[in-house]
């Protein structure tokens, strides 16, 4: 996410680390590099000018110029000013007493409205709500069926009256149905066009007047940059927009739309979509977003994902096994599955401090294919082999390799890594005096692992 911009900004901060004192010349050089990075990231030129002026005014302060930590001071100033670009609005949906709450999904065709509507339904269900979805896109082929398929993945109900092809009637009917069935949120997926036209706007105004939405969320493809912002501004002028949803943000290496939209349109970012899974929609938190952009990680989001992915009972069971020193390859596989439930590995690594620029660790970091390969190897073992890895001899390794579609070298590598993990856990146990999961016990007879020691 925003790899290009993130890398450029981190290079600027790195260049300042060698400076013992800031001077006006070094500040101007850094500002020039930051300006170029923002322009190349497709940030609105007026936003760039105002941003650079504010950073310059603060960086030229005498207290900053005399600081013993110039890199940290400039990083803090840039971070504060980036946060200011997003305003002080909180992400997600704002509080309201309206029941049912009506959310109108707006945007051009291809921006991801339908998928986002289903993702938002999934998010609302996690928050304890009961959403009802309805599609008013009666022109695009299979638009209504697409929403039904996506809603099924989110385990949400869809209002789809047979034969009704009037957009306003479909939206009004969904609102009435929600009142009768106890659904507290109605998500209206509206039609889009390849461009803004009068017919589209008249239809959206009619739907808005009929259902009285609390939220009007404009769904924008982050990868379209300034085009998305211009369209959002026009929708806000004619219809009124309460929040922006940026989709495909994980594929945007620049970040111009995200950094410009609040200043240009005057509407806060409510949600961001970063992935293809139905769970890949999250409320926008400016502080976490900026921290990831500057390579500082996003520990809070990482913790939230871990809490969703980790089963409490399973965690307690694993803790007991750790205390008894009985971690097995089966437990190892289960933990890999838990990590994968948290989302794409690249996103998880990007939340770790210092790992924002993944290009710097591209040769070392594991990827999804490696995780799947490890799971396949362990899955090809018998239950006894997963519990007692030291019984896996040469012939068993060949069988496991054939069964998992890998090479014997891959099996050997996994087993060696598992032994090294056991060794590390044993050393930690000796230092702490506590039994650690998987710490190998003394054996009277050497097993196959002894050949790799």
N, C-alpha and C positions, 0 to 999 in steps of 0.2 A: 504494500500500500504506500503510494507516494515515494517509491524508492529513489527516483531521480532527485526530487526536491529534498528529501531527507538526507541523501548522500551529500548533496551540494552544501546544505547548511552545516552538516557535521564537519565537512572539510574546512569551512570557514572558522568554526570554533577550534578545530585542531590546529590551524595555522596560528591562532592567537596564543596557544599554550606556550609557545616559545618566547613570547614577549614578557619582559619583566615589568614593563610599564606601558600603558596605553598612551599614544600620542594622537594628535589630530590626523596625522598622515595614516597611521595604522587603522584608525576608525574609519576614515574615508575609503581605504582599500577594502576593508571588511564590508562596508555598506555597498560598495560597488559590486562585490561578489554576491551579496545577498540580493541586491536589486536584479542582477542578471538571472539569478536562480529563480526568483519569483516571476520574472517576465517569461522565462523559458517554461515555467510551470503553467503558463496561460492564466496568471492572475490578472484581474482587471487593472489596466494601467493607472487609473486614478487611485485605486486601492493601494497599489505599489508605491506611488508617490507619497501619499499620506502616511503610509506605514514607515517608509524610510525617513521621512522628516521627523516623526515622533521618536524613532530609535536614535537618530542623530542628536536630537535635543537632550535626550536622557544620557546618551553615551558621552557627550561632551561635558557633562557635569564634572566639576573639579574633583569631587569625591570619587567618582568612577575612574577618572584619568590617573589618580594617585593610588588606586587600589593595587594591592599585591597579587590579586587574582583576576587579571583582566579578562581571561577567557570565561571564567564563571560569571563575572559581572555582565559581559555582553550577552552570554547565553540567557541569563535571567531577564535582561531587558527585552531580548527578542521573544522569549517565551511569554512575558507579560503582554507585549504588544500583539502577539498572535492570538492570545486569549481575548484581547479587547476586540479583535475582528469578529468574534463570534457573539459578542454581547454577553449579557448575564442571564439569559433565558435558560431554563432547565430543559433537558431533552425529554422525549416521551410526550404523552398527552397531558394537558393541564387539567387541574381539578375542576369538576363541574357537578351540579346537582341534577342536571337533566337526565331523565330516564324515560325511554331509552335514549342513549347518546347516539347521535348520528354523525358518522365520519364520511366525508365525501372525498374520494380519491380522484385527483385531477392530474392531467399531464398529456403529453403528446403520444402518439402511437409508437410503440416500441420502447418506451421508457421503463417498462416493468410494472405498470399499475396492477395488473391482475395478480401477478406473483406476489407483489408487495402486499396486496389486500389479504391474501391467504397467510403470508408471514405475519402480518399484523394480527390476524385472528389467532394464530398460534401464540403470539406474545400475550395477547389479552387473556387467553385461556390460562396461561401460566400465572397471570395476575389475579385469577379467580373470577374472571368475567365470563359471560355467556354471549358471544357474538353471533349475529346472523348476517350472512353475506347475500348480496344481490348484485347481479350484473345488469346495467342499463345499456350495454354496448350491443345493440341489436343489428348493427350493420356489419361488423367484422365477422367473417366466417368462423364458427366454432368458439367465439369469445365466451359465450355462456357455458359451453361444455368445458372449456379450459378452466374457468373459475370453479366449476363443480369438482373437477379432478384435483385441483390444488387444494380446495377446501377439505376434500376427503383426507388428504395427507395431514392436514392440520386438525382433523377430527372436529370440524366445525360444520354447522348446518347452513344450507343454501336455500334461499327463497326463489323458486322458479315456477311461477304460475303458468300452466300449459296454455299456449296460444296467445299469451299476452305479449305484444311486441311494441307497446308504447313505453318509452323510457321513463316518463314521469309516473305513469300508472304502476310500473314495476317498482319504482322507488317508494311510492306512497303505500303500495301493498305490503312491502317489506316492513315498513314502519308500523302499519296496523297489525301485521302478524307478530311482530316483536312484542307489542303491547299485550297481545292475547296469550302468548306462549311464555312470557317471562324473560325473554332475551333483553339484556341491558345495554347492548351496543349493536348498532346497525352499520355495517360497512358497505357503502355504495360504490361499486366499481363502475366508473363512468366511461363513456366512449372517448377515444382519442383520434387525432388526425395526424397526417404527416406534417401539417403546418396549421397555424391558427386561422380559422375562418369564422365568418359571422354566424353560419348555421350551427357550428359547434358551440359557440358562446351562448346563443339563444337557448339551445337545449340545456346547457349547464345552468343557466340562470333560472330556467323553468323548474329544474329538479331542485335547485337550492331553495326556491320559494316554496316548493311543495313540502319539503321535509325539514326545513330549518336546521341545517347541520350545525353542530358545535365546532367541529374541526373540518377545515378544508385543507387537505394535505396535497401539496404539489409534488408529484413523483418525477424526479429528474435523473437522467443517466449521467453520472459523474464524469464519464469518459468523453462526453460531448463538450465539456468545458464551457466557454462563454456563450455558446448557443443555448445551452440549458438555462443559463441565467437570464438571457434576453426573453426566452419564452416564459420563465417564471415571473418576470417582471410584468409581462403583458397579461398573464392570467391574474396576477394580483391586482392590476389596474382595473380589469373588467369584471372579475368575479369576486376577488378578495381571497387571500390565502393566509392561513394561520400558521402553517409550518411547512418545511421542506423535508422530503425524504430523498436522500441521495443513494441511488442504487449502483451496483457494480463498482463500489469504491475500492474493492480489493484488486481490481484490474487497472486502476488509475494510477499511473506512475508520476503524474504531474501534481494534481491537487488544486488546480486553479479554480474550479467551480466551488469547492468547499471553502476556500479562503476568501472568495469574492461574494458569495451569494448573500450573506447577511448584510454586508455593507451596501451592496447594489440594490437588492430587492427590499431590504428592510424587514425581512421575515426570518425567524430563527430556524435552525436545523432541528427537526424533531427526532428523526431516525436515520440510521445509515444501514444499508444492506451490504454485507461483505461475505458473499458466498452463495452457493446454489441450494444449500439445504433449507428446509422449511423453517429451521431454527435460526437461520443467519440473518436476523434483523435485530438491532439493538438500539436503545435510546441513545441519543447523541450526548456525550459528555465532553465538553470542550477541553477541560484540563487533561483528561486521559488521551484525547485525540492529539493534542499538541505534544504531550510527553512522548508518545510513540513516534511522532514526526521528527522529534529532536533526538531520537535514539535513547530516551530515558525509560522506555518500557511502560507497561500498563498493568501493574500488579493487581489493582482492584478488579479489573475485568477478568484477569486470569483466575482470581479467587472465585469470582461469581460463576465462571464456567466450570471450575472444578467442583463447586458445591452442587451444580446441576447434574454433573456427570457421575459423581461418586455416590454410591449407595452407602448410607450410614451403617447399616448392618454388615455389609461386606467390608467396610473399613474397619469395623471393630473386630471382625473375624481375622482380618489380615494382621491387625495389631497383636492379637493373641498368638498368631503363628510367629510373628516377629519375636515376641518374648520367649517363645519356646525354641526358636532357632530352626524352624522347619519350612522356610521358603523354598518353593519348588518351581520347576519350569512352567507348571500349570498356573501358578500364581503370577509368574512373570508374564505369561500370555494374557491373563485377565487384566493386568495393569496396562498392557499395551492397548487393549480394547477400550479401557477407560480413557486413555489419552486420546484415542481417535474419536471418541464420543464428544470430546471437548471442542472438536473442530479441526480444520486442516492444520497440519503440523507447522506450516509456514506462518500461519496466523498466531499460533501459540508461541512460537519462538520470538515473533515480533513484539510480544507483550513483555518479554524478559528484558530488564535493563541491560543496555550495552549490546543487545542483539537486534536493534532496529534496522541496521544496515546489514541485511542477510548476505549481501554479496561478499562481505569481508570474511564470512565463514562458510561460503558456499561449498568448499571442498570438504569441510568437516561435518556439516550438519546432516543428519539423517533425513530421508524424505518418506513420503507415503508408501512408495513401492518397497522400500526397505522394511518398513513396519509390517506390510502385508506379507513379505517374504518370510520374516521371522515367525509370524503367526502361522503361515502355511507349514513351516518346518516343524514347529511344536505340535501343530494339529495332526501331522503325519506320524507322530510318535504314539506308542501305546500308553495306556493310563499308567502302567508300571514304569515305563521309561520317563514319563513326565514327572513322576514322584521320586524316582531314583535315577538321576542322570548318569551316575557312575557305572551303570550296567550297560551303557551304550558302547558297544565295541565296533570294530571295523565293518562287519557285515550288517549290523543294525544301521550304521550311518549310511551305507549304500542304499538300503531299503527306504530309509527316511528321505534321502535325496530324491529317489525315484518317485516316491509318493507325493512329494511336495513340488515336483517339477523344478528342483534346484540342483546344484552341483554338490558333491561331497565336500568341496572346499567351503561352501556356504554353511553346511552343517557343522563342520569343524570350527569355523569362525564363531558361530553362535555358542557352541559348547565352551569354547575357550573364553569368550566374553562372560559367560555365566560363571565359570570357575574364577575368573578375575574378580567378578562381583562378590562371590563368596569369600574370597581372600580379603577383599576390602572390608566386608562386613565383619569378618573375624578380627581384623586389626582394630576396627572401631570398638568391637566388643571387648577386646583386651584393654583398650585405653579407658573405656567407661566402666568396665566391670559388669556390663549387662550382656545377656545373650542376644545376638542379633540374627535376624532372619537369614536363613541360608548359610550361616557360618558352618563350614564343614567340620565334622567331628573327627577325632583321631580314629584311624582305621588300622587294624593289625596287618591288613593285607592291602597292597597298592592296587588301585583300580586303573582303568584305562586313562583317567585324567592325569595320572602321574607322568604319562609320556609327554604331556604338554607343559610340564612345570620346568 
